[in-house]
Amino acid sequence: MKKILCFALLASLGLPLNALAKPDQFSVAAANSEINYEVSYMQYNTSKGRFNDFVGVIVWDAEKPETSSVNITVQAKSVATGYPNIDRMLQGPDLFNLMSLNTP
């Protein structure tokens, strides 16, 4: 009975019911998403690649979009260009410098 009275009170005040709704949260995973990139080199060549290992969360608040957020964690070791030598160069000391990080 109290829930019905509360609902009736909110409805009579003209408050939108979705104002009480929580923000939507969406998972981001490599199984159903992609992170791709393109790099132009001296306007002569474009290199393309992707990252294969990442996870994240998107929080969307339709009532207050300015409070929405995106948080993605990408494993740099998962870079893939289709060319193993380039992958190793990207992971090396001149670019990502993954050898200096204490990660498994």
ABEGO torsion letter per residue (X at the ends): XAAAAAAAAAAAAGBBAAAABBBBBBBBBAAABBBBBBBBBGGABBBBBBBABBBBBBBBBAABAAABBBBBBBBAAABBAGBAAAAAAAABAABAGAAABBBX
